[in-house]
Amino acid sequence: MMGQQILIHPANNGHATIDLSSFPDGSYIIQATTPMGVATKKIVKIQ
């Protein structure tokens, strides 16, 4: 899968809300890095 980084969003007290409403439909990879490790999730946005 090829792509580009489109957003860096810091968490606040361990929580983050990411608004994808301004992004076009498609597949996105979300990666969260914490002191406990890294979590990666695939999101498919369809309106």
C-alpha positions as CSV (number, residue, x, y, z in Angstrom):
1,M,0.0,0.0,0.0
2,M,1.5,3.3,-1.0
3,G,0.4,6.7,0.3
4,Q,1.4,9.8,2.2
5,Q,1.2,11.0,5.7
6,I,-1.8,13.4,5.8
7,L,-2.2,14.2,9.5
8,I,-0.3,14.2,12.8
9,H,-2.6,14.6,15.8
10,P,-1.4,14.5,19.4
11,A,-3.4,12.7,22.0
12,N,-4.7,14.6,25.1
13,N,-4.6,12.5,28.3
14,G,-4.4,9.3,26.3
15,H,-7.4,10.1,24.1
16,A,-7.7,11.5,20.5
17,T,-10.5,12.2,18.2
18,I,-9.7,12.4,14.5
19,D,-12.3,14.1,12.2
20,L,-12.0,12.5,8.7
21,S,-15.1,14.4,7.3
22,S,-12.9,16.7,5.2
23,F,-11.0,13.8,3.6
24,P,-12.2,12.0,0.5
25,D,-13.6,8.5,0.7
26,G,-11.0,5.8,0.7
27,S,-8.8,3.6,2.9
28,Y,-6.7,5.1,5.6
29,I,-4.1,3.6,8.0
30,I,-4.3,5.0,11.5
31,Q,-1.2,4.5,13.6
32,A,-1.1,5.4,17.3
33,T,2.2,5.4,19.2
34,T,2.1,5.2,23.0
35,P,4.7,4.4,25.7
36,M,3.2,0.9,25.7
37,G,3.7,0.3,22.0
38,V,2.2,1.0,18.6
39,A,-1.3,0.2,17.3
40,T,-2.1,0.2,13.6
41,K,-5.7,0.1,12.2
42,K,-7.1,0.3,8.7
43,I,-10.1,2.6,8.3
44,V,-12.4,2.6,5.2
45,K,-14.3,5.9,4.8
46,I,-17.5,5.7,2.8
47,Q,-20.1,8.5,2.8
